[in-house]
């Protein structure tokens, strides 16, 4: 199994407060890795370390090493790192302009100016997220007028316009209804054929349905990681058993 991402003893801090404690884990290529655990255990902070967003926050820092392939992410310039590791947040956050401009913003920023190429990218990524047929006649419509589920799929499609190696999603379905969540889950199952996906989710049933690999975090530590069916079917650590059985959460 080829690993695309490796964390070695990563600790994170907000001021003097510790949020991650010597986290070591690996992420396999072109699979879905779910990160689960109770609120406040460090899941979102972990994502922000991986693409170095944490380093942009005042008084926040991390120690340890994160490798994308064989290269330490500290040696990759911030914009380039976030191009290679895309991120979609919990609340849909389309830019306040048209669907088309949302889809061409990042490619233009990265030097693509051919109208033909911009059109190709926009159509290809909208199709990948199953959104093209729904919005093809309304590409000039404000993205803010889309439904919540459509906005979230637009944000995912927008993240794909620069062809990241890894797509990270932080609770992408928490604000969506069951139907929209099911559409996104089906879409992610298709996207993993092309991209490596890391998803933070509080929805254990969702993790069980879509993840190839699951990481359980508690109090800033990675307690257990492995194939999803093993984590849910035969957890080895008491904390994992307690969390999955609802003793705490």
URJO-V55786 format. One record per residue. RES is the residue in three letters. OMEGA is omega in degrees with one decimal (NA if undefined). NEAR is the number of other C-alpha atoms within 10 Angstrom. Layout:
BEGIN
RES/OMEGA/NEAR ; RES/OMEGA/NEAR
END
This chain:
BEGIN
UNK/-177.7/6 ; UNK/178.4/10 ; UNK/-179.8/15 ; UNK/-175.8/17 ; UNK/-179.1/21 ; UNK/176.4/19 ; UNK/-179.9/20 ; UNK/175.6/15 ; UNK/-179.3/14 ; UNK/174.4/20 ; UNK/-178.4/22 ; UNK/-175.7/26 ; UNK/167.1/17 ; UNK/-169.4/16 ; UNK/177.9/11 ; UNK/-178.2/10 ; UNK/-179.0/9 ; UNK/179.5/16 ; UNK/174.9/22 ; UNK/-174.6/26 ; UNK/175.8/19 ; UNK/179.5/16 ; UNK/173.4/19 ; UNK/-179.7/16 ; UNK/178.0/17 ; UNK/-179.4/18 ; UNK/-179.7/24 ; UNK/-178.0/18 ; UNK/175.5/21 ; UNK/170.0/20 ; UNK/173.4/23 ; UNK/175.2/27 ; UNK/177.9/27 ; UNK/174.7/27 ; UNK/-177.7/27 ; UNK/179.0/25 ; UNK/-178.1/26 ; UNK/177.7/16 ; UNK/176.6/13 ; UNK/-176.4/13 ; UNK/177.2/19 ; UNK/-175.6/24 ; UNK/-178.2/29 ; UNK/176.7/20 ; UNK/178.7/20 ; UNK/178.5/23 ; UNK/-177.0/21 ; UNK/171.7/20 ; UNK/-174.5/22 ; UNK/179.5/22 ; UNK/172.6/26 ; UNK/174.0/23 ; UNK/-179.2/17 ; UNK/-178.1/20 ; UNK/179.4/15 ; UNK/-177.1/11 ; UNK/179.8/11 ; UNK/176.5/9 ; UNK/177.7/11 ; UNK/-179.1/17 ; UNK/173.2/19 ; UNK/175.4/21 ; UNK/-176.6/15 ; UNK/-174.3/14 ; UNK/176.6/19 ; UNK/-177.2/24 ; UNK/170.9/17 ; UNK/-166.9/22 ; UNK/179.5/13 ; UNK/-174.1/11 ; UNK/176.6/13 ; UNK/-176.8/14 ; UNK/176.3/20 ; UNK/-179.3/14 ; UNK/178.7/9 ; UNK/-179.6/15 ; UNK/-170.4/10 ; UNK/-179.5/16 ; UNK/179.4/12 ; UNK/178.8/13 ; UNK/-178.1/20 ; UNK/168.8/20 ; UNK/-177.1/21 ; UNK/177.0/20 ; UNK/-178.3/24 ; UNK/-178.7/22 ; UNK/175.5/24 ; UNK/-172.6/21 ; UNK/-175.2/17 ; UNK/180.0/17 ; UNK/178.6/17 ; UNK/-174.3/22 ; UNK/176.6/15 ; UNK/174.7/21 ; UNK/-174.8/16 ; UNK/171.4/12 ; UNK/-169.0/14 ; UNK/175.5/17 ; UNK/-177.7/26 ; UNK/-179.5/22 ; UNK/173.8/20 ; UNK/-174.4/22 ; UNK/-177.2/28 ; UNK/-176.1/23 ; UNK/-177.0/16 ; UNK/176.8/17 ; UNK/178.0/19 ; UNK/179.4/14 ; UNK/-178.5/10 ; UNK/169.3/13 ; UNK/177.2/8 ; UNK/-177.3/15 ; UNK/177.8/12 ; UNK/179.8/10 ; UNK/179.9/10 ; UNK/-179.3/9 ; UNK/177.6/13 ; UNK/177.1/20 ; UNK/-178.9/13 ; UNK/-179.4/13 ; UNK/-177.6/22 ; UNK/-177.9/23 ; UNK/-177.5/19 ; UNK/-175.7/16 ; UNK/174.6/22 ; UNK/177.1/27 ; UNK/179.6/15 ; UNK/-178.4/17 ; UNK/177.8/24 ; UNK/-173.7/19 ; UNK/-170.9/17 ; UNK/-177.9/19 ; UNK/-178.2/11 ; UNK/-173.3/13 ; UNK/-172.4/18 ; UNK/-179.6/14 ; UNK/-174.0/9 ; UNK/-177.5/14 ; UNK/178.0/17 ; UNK/178.9/13 ; UNK/177.5/15 ; UNK/178.9/17 ; UNK/-178.7/24 ; UNK/179.7/17 ; UNK/176.2/13 ; UNK/175.3/16 ; UNK/-180.0/13 ; UNK/179.4/18 ; UNK/177.8/21 ; UNK/178.0/23 ; UNK/-179.3/21 ; UNK/177.1/27 ; UNK/175.1/25 ; UNK/179.1/27 ; UNK/176.8/25 ; UNK/178.2/27 ; UNK/179.5/26 ; UNK/178.9/28 ; UNK/-177.7/24 ; UNK/-174.2/30 ; UNK/177.9/23 ; UNK/176.5/23 ; UNK/177.2/18 ; UNK/174.3/20 ; UNK/-178.7/19 ; UNK/173.7/27 ; UNK/178.9/25 ; UNK/179.6/26 ; UNK/-177.9/21 ; UNK/-179.2/21 ; UNK/-171.7/19 ; UNK/-176.1/24 ; UNK/-171.7/25 ; UNK/-178.6/14 ; UNK/-173.4/15 ; UNK/177.4/19 ; UNK/-174.9/11 ; UNK/-178.0/12 ; UNK/-179.9/10 ; UNK/178.9/17 ; UNK/179.8/18 ; UNK/178.3/14 ; UNK/-179.3/15 ; UNK/178.3/22 ; UNK/178.9/19 ; UNK/179.4/13 ; UNK/-178.9/15 ; UNK/177.9/23 ; UNK/176.4/15 ; UNK/-175.7/13 ; UNK/-177.6/19 ; UNK/174.0/17 ; UNK/-176.8/13 ; UNK/-172.6/14 ; UNK/169.1/19 ; UNK/-174.8/24 ; UNK/172.2/27 ; UNK/-178.4/25 ; UNK/170.2/26 ; UNK/179.8/24 ; UNK/173.1/23 ; UNK/-176.3/20 ; UNK/-176.0/13 ; UNK/178.8/14 ; UNK/177.9/10 ; UNK/178.2/15 ; UNK/-178.5/24 ; UNK/-178.3/17 ; UNK/-165.8/12 ; UNK/-172.2/18 ; UNK/171.6/23 ; UNK/-175.9/17 ; UNK/-179.0/22 ; UNK/177.3/26 ; UNK/177.7/25 ; UNK/179.4/23 ; UNK/176.0/25 ; UNK/175.9/21 ; UNK/175.8/17 ; UNK/-179.0/21 ; UNK/163.8/19 ; UNK/-177.5/22 ; UNK/-175.4/17 ; UNK/175.0/17 ; UNK/178.8/21 ; UNK/176.5/17 ; UNK/-174.3/14 ; UNK/-178.0/22 ; UNK/177.6/15 ; UNK/-180.0/13 ; UNK/-178.5/21 ; UNK/-174.8/19 ; UNK/-177.0/12 ; UNK/-179.5/11 ; UNK/-175.5/18 ; UNK/-176.0/14 ; UNK/-178.8/12 ; UNK/-179.7/10 ; UNK/178.7/17 ; UNK/179.0/24 ; UNK/-178.1/16 ; UNK/-179.4/13 ; UNK/-176.1/17 ; UNK/179.7/19 ; UNK/175.0/11 ; UNK/178.6/9 ; UNK/172.1/10 ; UNK/-178.4/10 ; UNK/NA/12
END
